[in-house]
Amino acid sequence: MLSLLEMSVTGGILIAVIVIARALGINKLPKKAFLVLWAVALCRLILPFSLPSPASVYSVAEQAGVTVRRPGVLLSQAAPAGGQGGAEVPAALIVWGAVALLFAALFLIVHLRARRNYRISLPVEDPFVAGWLEQHRLRRPVQVRYSDQTTAPFTYGVLWPVILLPKSLDRSDETRLGFILSHEMAHIRRFDAFWKWVLAAVLCLHWFNPLVWVMYVLANRDLELSCDESVLRESGRDARAPYALTLVGLEEKRTHFMPLASSFSKNALEERITAIMKIKKTTIAGIAAALALVVAVTTVFATNAAPKSTVGAPAPSPSASVSPSPSPSAAPGGPLAKVPGGVAEIKDRPGPVVTNGTGEGGDDNYPTAYTKAQYDLVISALKFEGYEKMSIAEFNRKINAVLNGEGYWDEGGVGYAYEMVMMFLESTDPNAPFLLNTVQASQDEYNARSEEVYGDKRVDPDFRGSAEVYQESDIYGDTVRRDIARADYTFTYRILDQDKLTVEARDQFLQNVMQGAQDYLNGRTPGELLDDKDGEAHFKTALEAAGKAATTGYIEFTGCEVEYYDAFDSYW
């Protein structure tokens, strides 16, 4: 799921592309094409998700080695255990909310003041207007009223629209009055009043993005241009000059600022006059070009990268290890190096991987590594968009369907590829937390629940992790590790509400327990670790405390076992 900032950035890129396309084709293509593009931009700015596409510009960026977005990687530092305690609201969020509310209040105040003037308007009782409305009847009742509080015609209202004329307007000029009514009726038919509300709301949300302000101005202009075009399509090209003169005459009588109403005058006069005089007959070629523009811009700039989080998984090296590797930047003889508790060990994982570089072969023709195609297949099949916010029930069901579906053990199947990746994946891979923590935990949870249903006994899922600390020293240029303390452990837990517990919250629970185990070792000196004769029991106590602290109303820590614990002084 996209954050507001990500929506604003990607939406801003789309707006920039539309602005360029508009500058090149505003007088060559039907104006509706640009209204459709603005609608797409609004969706990109409002909706926290988008459709993936291999043709997306973000897919191209990923293939070029640019990381656009990598959701789902667990943080090494856990949040407050169990989600308890009041989280401090970031100052930036407070500022954003305050300014957004300020802009919303300004729009609303201006609108309410104008509505107060609308209410004292009177209905137009004119035979020409009555006949015109009869000829242009809509399902929604449309009123034409007049007021001395306005100096130019405009339309307001969505479900019960009103065309408000200035009292000073000469209604005896039926040609001119017909142009005005046709223009305002075009606004009503297209629900432009509604779209103006949407534009204002998006501007309030993304007030910090200058490109959204550009969109707000240009989209409002294009609403007027499209209505101008509609009137002239209906009236004929010969009406261009008198229609333009009507527009010029009303421009001299500007109305007050009305951001949520559709006004006949004042909106970028020069651009509108130019567009009016350059209106051409609609052709199949023009429609095709407009359609191609909309499809191309939407496909390339309004979609996300194809669901492939990593392009080209790194091949495991001959010295690959199942444990987190030490930081090469640690100072010789420096303080304890702390290994974050963010990645769990793989159950029954084999020892060091030896790859021939092809992903196949080896003794007895047994595979010794996964291929890039297998890696990509696993990530695209399992990393569902927005998975973090899914309920555990939905996510576990989907994971089981993918991994245990038809053709699971076929060499080209997802299940087979998953087993290969899990067997040889390095813990430093960017998708390791997702595969080793998120997916593996969901598999164990589904299997545990199946055993519970068919075995008629309680079975809690279990999760394995490790914690380790060490010191690095230098021996004539060789870096060695000493004073090592390591613990391998398993803990069990119980899901209390599978429909309300999200994948993100479950993963955070696992992270908090592992971080608690790691923090216990991080908080003790080498001497304390080496001299502690009951180190394993103390570690288990700390692990239990971390589990209890991580427990919430939706997931509960139920027990743990320390499979291996040792603290010793040696050189590697």
Secondary structure, 3 states (H helix, E strand, C coil): CCCHHHHHHHHHHHHHHHHHHHHHHCCCCCCHHHHHHHHHHHHHHHCCCCCEECCCHHHHHHHCCCCCCCCCCCCCCCCCHHHCCCCCCCHHHHHHHHHHHHHHHHHHHHHHHHHHHHCCCEECCCHHHHHHHHHCCCCCCCEEEEECCCCCCEEECCCCCEEEEECCCCCCCHHHHHHHHHHHHHHHHCCHHHHHHHHHHHHHHCCCCHHHHHHHHHHHHHHHHHHHHHHHHHHCHHHHHHHHHHHHHHHCCCCCCCCCCEECCCCCHHHHHHHHHCCCCCCHHHHHHHHHHHHHHHHHHCCEECCCCCCCCCCCCCCCCCCCCCCCCCCCCCCCEECCCCCCCCCCCCCCCCCCCCCCCCHHHCCCCCCHHHHHHHHHHHCCCCHHHCEHHHHHHHHHHHHCCCCCCCCCCHHHHHHHHHHHCCCCCCCHHHHHHHHHHHHHHHHHHHHHHHHCCCCCCEEEEEEEEEEEEEECCEEEEEEEEEEEEEEEEEECCCCCCEHHHHHHHHHHHHHHHHHHHHCCCHHHHHHCCCHHHHHHHHHHHHHHHHCCCCEEEEEEEEEEEEEECCCC
